[in-house]
């Protein structure tokens, strides 16, 4: 029996009810009708419930999704999705490099030192390493991650996970991610395996190569239909892909029956927008916005903008992680739920010596109200890990992955930022980079088997199309 994940109406409804609670819509009556009819909550970790709903229950889910879409929300004005609305509520929106500014120094990283291909190669490697570290434990609860690592003497985390030495009963209770164990445990790594956290940056290289940095959201949509297999999409991206095939256009693709529109998917696509706009966080954020609004709204879009602006600040090599994160905060609405979550996470990271205490506090705040792939807890964890480790590469990726939730995505973004700050591939320990063998697997374009050095050269050319090739 085929159970297509992330699109079944009876599975979407539970997620939409949770989204309604988060964005201030009064949906209690709709929730009561669903429960009274025998409807269940959304699957906790899988993309589809084990059994299909009856014809009657599926039709009810369709009807209730339409009713939920018509409910007004209380947070619309303070959490706009349109770029003009976002800028209007960001008092410290950064100015373009070289323009007159009233901004504090934290808002204007020095743009004079554009990243070299070596710095960009470090960023690509850092993204891959962090992703690979998190892949085997994706979807596992926090307690399981800690026990699996401790069973091999790898807690606190200092290197890749391994199955060697893990008791059979522990693996039976908490098996590795089934798609990743054969490629991502230390004893199995042979190059960088395919992952959506690398596929999307590759797509964005193609996007800028074909359309330039002034691409439109419809260009993103057309590229996906040409180059991205539908089966390689998940959550908000899969819903938007489906919406495109039914004839909807952006930004409706992000809103129509898409309860995942504030999840992490747009964030994992943001790196290239930061890498190609070094020292210009505003341009990076605007570029990320045009990408993100194909699939996301409000805080899902802000997470991508925050990440792109943070990376644009870090890419110059002239700032520290705290200044870069401060830059990222200037491009998202300060009263938004995401901004509050990031500020809270940074404060926790500064207050606690033991990062486990930071993680426990973040889980106590978010775990009962947000799905493990939601943008709020994951972006907060990324900011906390980078802050607590002071931007150190080893410390940042190990903290991010040890915090649970979307482990591979958090490791990837954290690794990208920390590796940018490190500055070159030689600054990253070989125990992390050597197993990658300068080789990446993917189904995107002609990139399968490409080396990270080649990706860095292409990224450098796209960031500076007027410059001679190195």
C-alpha positions in Angstrom: 0.0 0.0 0.0 1.4 3.4 -1.0 1.2 6.0 1.7 2.6 9.2 0.2 4.2 11.3 2.9 3.5 14.9 3.7 0.4 15.3 1.4 -2.4 13.1 2.8 -5.3 15.4 3.9 -5.9 13.4 7.1 -2.3 13.8 8.0 -2.1 17.5 7.1 -5.0 18.4 9.3 -3.3 17.6 12.6 -0.3 19.7 11.6 -2.6 22.6 10.5 -4.4 22.5 13.8 -1.0 22.9 15.6 0.0 25.7 13.2 -3.3 27.5 14.0 -2.5 27.4 17.7 0.9 28.9 17.0 -0.2 31.7 14.7 -3.2 32.8 16.8 -6.2 31.3 15.0 -9.2 30.1 17.1 -9.5 26.6 15.9 -10.9 24.8 18.9 -14.3 24.1 17.3 -12.7 22.6 14.2 -10.4 20.5 16.3 -13.4 19.2 18.3 -15.3 18.2 15.1 -12.2 16.3 13.9 -11.8 14.4 17.1 -15.5 13.6 17.4 -15.4 12.1 13.9 -12.5 9.8 14.9 -9.7 11.9 13.4 -6.3 11.5 14.9 -3.4 13.9 15.6 -0.7 14.3 13.0 2.0 11.6 13.0 4.8 12.6 15.5 7.8 11.7 13.3 6.7 10.0 10.0 5.2 11.9 7.1 2.1 9.7 6.9 0.0 7.8 9.3 0.2 4.0 9.1 -3.3 3.4 7.7 -5.3 5.5 5.2 -8.4 7.3 6.5 -11.9 6.3 5.4 -13.4 8.1 2.4 -15.7 10.0 4.9 -12.8 11.0 7.2 -10.6 12.1 4.3 -13.4 14.3 2.9 -13.9 15.8 6.3 -10.2 16.6 6.5 -10.4 18.3 3.1 -13.4 20.4 4.3 -11.8 21.3 7.6 -8.5 22.4 6.0 -10.5 24.8 3.9 -12.2 26.2 7.0 -8.9 26.6 8.8 -7.5 28.6 5.9 -10.3 31.1 6.3 -9.7 31.7 10.0 -8.2 35.1 10.8 -4.9 35.1 12.8 -3.8 37.5 15.5 -0.2 37.7 14.4 -0.5 38.7 10.8 0.5 42.4 11.2 3.5 41.7 13.5 4.7 38.8 11.4 4.3 39.8 7.7 5.5 37.7 4.9 5.9 40.3 2.2 9.3 41.9 1.9 8.0 45.5 2.2 6.1 44.6 5.3 9.2 42.9 6.9 11.4 45.9 6.2 8.8 48.2 7.6 9.0 46.5 11.0 12.8 46.1 11.1 14.1 49.4 12.5 17.8 48.3 12.0 17.5 46.9 8.5 21.1 47.0 7.2 22.1 49.3 4.4 24.0 48.3 1.3 27.8 48.4 1.5 29.2 51.9 0.9 25.8 53.6 1.5 25.4 56.2 4.2 24.1 54.6 7.4 23.0 55.4 10.9 23.6 51.8 11.9 25.6 50.6 14.9 28.9 48.7 14.0 27.2 45.4 14.6 24.9 46.0 11.7 27.6 46.6 9.1 30.3 43.9 8.6 33.3 45.1 6.6 32.6 44.1 3.0 36.2 44.8 1.7 37.4 41.2 2.1 35.4 39.0 -0.2 35.7 35.3 0.6 38.3 33.5 -1.3 37.6 30.1 -3.0 39.4 28.5 0.0 37.0 30.1 2.5 34.1 29.0 0.4 35.5 25.5 0.1 35.7 25.4 3.9 32.0 26.5 4.0 30.9 23.7 1.6 33.0 21.2 3.6 31.6 22.4 6.9 28.1 22.1 5.6 28.7 18.5 4.5 30.5 17.5 7.7 27.8 18.9 10.0 25.1 17.2 7.9 26.9 13.9 7.9 27.4 14.1 11.7 23.7 14.5 12.2 22.4 12.0 9.7 22.4 8.8 11.7 20.4 10.2 14.6 17.9 12.3 12.6 14.4 11.7 14.1 15.7 10.2 17.3 14.7 11.6 20.6 17.3 13.6 22.6 17.6 10.9 25.2 18.4 8.3 22.6 21.1 10.5 21.0 22.8 10.9 24.3 22.7 7.2 25.1 24.0 6.1 21.7 26.9 8.5 21.8 27.7 7.7 25.4 27.7 3.9 24.7 30.8 4.4 22.5 32.6 7.0 24.7 31.6 9.8 22.3 29.7 12.0 24.8 29.9 14.9 24.7 30.2 14.5 21.0 33.7 14.9 19.5 33.5 12.8 16.3 31.1 10.9 14.0 28.7 8.3 15.4 29.6 4.6 15.2 27.7 1.4 15.8 30.8 -0.3 17.1 30.4 -1.1 20.7 26.7 -0.1 21.0 24.7 -2.7 22.9 22.2 -4.6 20.8 19.4 -3.8 23.1 20.0 -0.1 22.8 20.1 -0.3 19.0 16.9 -2.3 19.1 15.2 0.4 21.2 16.7 3.3 19.2 17.7 2.2 15.7 19.8 4.6 13.6 18.0 6.5 10.9 17.4 3.7 8.4 18.3 5.8 5.3 21.5 7.1 6.7 23.2 4.3 8.8 24.7 2.6 5.8 26.4 5.8 4.6 26.9 8.1 7.6 28.2 6.0 10.5 32.0 6.4 10.9 32.7 2.9 9.7 30.6 3.4 6.5 31.5 6.9 5.3 32.8 6.9 1.8 32.4 10.4 0.4 29.4 12.7 1.1 26.1 10.8 0.5 23.1 12.5 -1.0 21.1 14.7 1.3 18.5 17.4 0.8 20.7 19.7 2.9 23.2 19.6 0.1 20.8 19.2 -2.8 19.2 22.6 -2.2 22.5 24.6 -2.2 23.3 22.9 -5.4 20.0 23.9 -6.9 20.7 27.5 -5.8 24.0 27.4 -7.6 22.1 26.4 -10.8 19.5 29.1 -10.0 22.0 31.9 -9.9 24.0 30.5 -12.7 21.0 30.6 -15.0 19.1 33.7 -13.7 21.6 35.8 -11.8 21.2 37.1 -8.3 18.0 39.0 -9.3 16.1 35.8 -9.9 12.3 35.7 -9.3 10.4 33.2 -7.2 8.9 31.8 -10.4 12.5 31.1 -11.5 13.0 28.9 -8.4 9.7 27.1 -9.2 10.6 26.4 -12.8 14.1 25.2 -11.8 12.6 22.8 -9.3 10.3 21.3 -11.9 13.2 20.9 -14.3 15.9 19.6 -11.9 14.5 18.4 -8.6 12.9 14.9 -8.4 9.6 15.1 -6.5 10.7 12.2 -4.3 13.6 14.3 -3.0 11.3 16.9 -1.5 9.8 16.8 2.0 7.3 18.7 4.1 6.7 22.3 2.8 8.7 21.7 -0.3 6.7 18.6 -1.3 3.4 20.5 -0.7 4.6 23.5 -2.8 5.8 21.1 -5.5 2.3 19.5 -5.6 0.7 22.9 -5.7 2.8 23.9 -8.7 1.6 20.8 -10.5 -2.0 21.7 -9.9 -1.5 25.1 -11.4 -1.0 27.3 -8.4 1.7 30.0 -8.5 3.8 31.6 -5.8 3.1 32.8 -3.2 -0.1 30.7 -3.1 2.2 27.6 -3.4 3.4 28.3 0.1 0.0 28.9 1.6 -2.4 26.4 0.1 -2.9 23.4 2.4 0.7 23.7 3.6 0.9 23.3 7.4 4.7 23.1 7.1 5.1 26.7 6.0 7.0 27.7 9.1 9.2 24.6 9.2 12.9 24.5 8.5 12.9 23.9 4.7 13.6 27.4 3.6 16.5 27.8 6.1 18.4 24.9 4.6 18.3 26.6 1.2 19.8 29.9 2.5 23.6 29.3 2.5 24.2 30.2 -1.2 22.4 33.5 -0.8 24.8 34.5 2.0 27.9 33.1 0.3 27.1 35.1 -2.9 26.5 38.4 -1.0 29.5 38.8 1.3 29.3 41.9 3.5 25.8 42.7 2.2 23.3 41.1 4.6 20.4 43.0 3.2 20.9 41.6 -0.3 21.4 38.2 1.1 18.2 38.4 3.0 16.2 39.7 0.0 17.6 36.9 -2.1 16.7 34.3 0.5 13.2 35.9 0.7 12.5 35.4 -3.0 13.6 31.7 -2.6 11.7 31.0 0.6 8.3 32.4 -0.4 7.9 29.6 -2.9 7.3 27.3 0.1 7.1 29.2 3.4 5.5 32.1 5.2 6.3 34.3 8.2 8.8 32.6 10.6 9.7 30.0 8.0 10.8 32.8 5.7 12.5 34.7 8.5 14.6 31.6 9.4 16.0 31.7 5.8 16.6 35.5 5.9 18.3 35.3 9.3 20.6 32.5 8.1 21.5 34.2 4.8 22.3 37.5 6.6 24.3 35.8 9.2 26.4 34.0 6.6 26.8 37.2 4.6 28.3 38.8 7.7 30.6 35.8 8.4 31.7 35.5 4.8 33.9 38.6 4.9 36.3 37.0 7.4 36.3 40.3 9.3 33.8 39.6 12.1 33.1 37.1 14.9 30.2 34.8 15.3 28.4 37.1 17.8 28.5 40.1 15.4 27.3 37.8 12.5 24.4 36.6 14.5 23.5 40.1 15.5 23.5 41.0 11.8 21.1 38.2 11.1 18.7 39.5 13.7 18.4 42.8 11.9 16.6 41.4 8.9 13.7 39.7 10.8 10.8 41.4 12.7 12.0 42.0 16.3 8.6 41.1 17.7 8.3 37.8 15.8 8.3 34.5 17.5 11.5 33.6 15.7 13.4 36.7 17.0 12.2 36.0 20.5 13.3 32.3 20.3 16.8 33.3 19.0 17.3 35.9 21.7 16.2 33.4 24.3 18.6 30.8 22.9 21.6 33.2 22.8 20.9 34.3 26.4 20.8 30.7 27.6 24.1 30.0 25.8 25.7 32.9 27.6 24.3 31.9 31.0 25.1 28.2 31.1 28.6 26.6 31.2 27.3 23.1 30.3 25.6 23.1 26.9 23.4 20.1 28.0 21.7 22.6 30.3 21.1 24.9 27.3 19.6 22.1 25.3 17.4 21.0 28.2 16.0 24.5 28.6 15.3 24.8 24.8 13.5 21.5 24.8 11.5 22.5 27.8 10.5 25.7 26.0 9.7 24.3 22.5 9.4 20.5 22.4 5.8 20.2 23.6 4.5 22.9 21.2 6.6 22.5 18.0 7.3 19.7 15.6 10.9 18.5 15.5 11.3 20.0 12.0 9.8 23.5 12.9 12.0 26.5 12.2 11.7 28.1 15.7 13.4 25.4 17.9 15.9 24.5 15.2 17.0 28.1 14.4 17.2 28.7 18.2 19.4 25.7 18.6 21.7 26.7 15.8 22.2 30.2 17.4 22.8 28.7 20.8 25.4 26.2 19.5 27.3 28.9 17.7 27.2 31.2 20.6 28.2 28.7 23.2 31.1 27.4 21.1 32.2 31.0 20.3 32.1 30.0 16.6 34.6 27.2 16.9 34.0 24.6 14.2 34.3 21.4 16.3 32.4 22.8 19.2 29.6 24.3 17.1 28.7 21.3 15.0 28.9 18.9 18.0 26.7 21.1 20.1 24.2 21.6 17.3 23.8 17.8 16.6 23.8 16.9 20.3 20.8 19.2 20.7 18.5 16.9 18.8 15.6 17.9 16.6 16.6 18.2 12.9 20.1 17.0 13.5 21.5 16.8 10.0 20.1 20.2 9.0 21.2 21.9 12.2 24.7 20.4 11.8 24.9 21.5 8.2 24.0 25.2 8.8 26.1 25.4 11.9 29.0 23.8 10.1 28.7 26.2 7.1 28.8 29.2 9.3 31.6 28.0 11.6 33.7 26.8 8.7 33.4 30.2 7.0 34.8 31.8 10.2 37.6 29.2 10.2 38.6 30.4 6.8 40.1 27.5 4.9 39.8 23.7 4.5 43.2 23.3 6.3 41.6 24.9 9.4 39.1 22.0 9.7 40.3 18.8 11.4 41.1 16.0 9.0 39.1 13.5 11.1 36.0 15.4 9.8 37.0 16.1 6.2 39.1 13.2 5.1 36.2 10.6 5.0 34.4 12.9 2.5 37.2 12.3 -0.1 36.3 15.6 -1.8 33.3 13.8 -3.4 29.6 14.5 -3.2 26.7 12.3 -4.3 23.5 14.0 -5.6 20.7 13.7 -8.2 20.9 17.4 -8.9 22.1 18.5 -12.4 25.6 17.3 -13.3 26.9 17.7 -9.8 27.1 14.0 -8.9 30.7 13.2 -7.9 31.7 16.8 -7.8 34.5 18.0 -5.4 34.0 20.6 -2.8 36.9 22.6 -4.3 35.0 22.8 -7.6 31.8 23.9 -5.9 33.8 26.6 -4.1 35.2 27.9 -7.4 31.7 28.1 -9.0 30.3 29.8 -5.9 33.1 32.4 -6.0 32.4 33.1 -9.7 28.7 33.5 -9.0 29.4 35.9 -6.1 31.8 38.0 -8.3 30.9 37.5 -11.9 33.0 40.5 -13.0 36.2 39.2 -11.4 38.8 37.1 -13.3 38.8 33.4 -12.4 41.4 32.4 -9.8 
